[in-house]
């Protein structure tokens, strides 16, 4: 490793003497010959993630296109446009994608016909698989790691970011693809002729996932990782998996 891990220096955002990250920031110049492209929602749009990457992987030029509350459909479109640009550069690129909960955009709901499913999460799960397949096609030929931030990953064997966020006494709900963050169940319920699901059960599963997330040692009240260590452990796992491919 290039530097001492930030989790060994800081407990949260400050060290034992009250100093924050800029006081310890590495100022060495590094020749960067590779690009690491990351895209996700607010779980990657974090100072913790950016600083860990800067500290541990200085040989890479980091492009972090993550945005708070972004939908998987928008991620997909951004990635499609960015790959066209990156192909013109004579440089190695690694892609890391962390898909978010399904249903943050009406575009998500257009990918699959709801009449073939008996509940919201089965429907959302199939949408997520479609989104994964699309992203896989876009970055085909590049080294890549595709996973989810906190919802169930039902499309490959990669761990989700939540798997690195400390201990929880609760069991992670399986096959749950929303934590009810944007009124999606009200939207579906108001269109009950199209989405004929049992929303009480589906909402209950979403709340169960939310409670599971909040029960972790390193998750704050806004349902975000609040330490450096989850991102250190997650990125170590990402690069370990990339070495196997």
ABEGO torsion letter per residue (X at the ends): XABBBAAAABBEABBAAGBBAAAABBABBBBBABBBBBBBBAAABBAAAAAAAAAABAABBBBBABBBGBBAAAAAAAAAAAAAAAAABBBBBBBBBBBBBBGABAAAAAABBAAABABAAAAAAAAAAAAAAAAAAAABGBBBBBBBAABBBAABABBBAAAAAEBBABBBBBGBABAGAAGAAAAAAAAAAABBBBAAAAAAAAAAAAAAAAABAABBAAGBBABAAAAAAAAAAAAAAAAAX
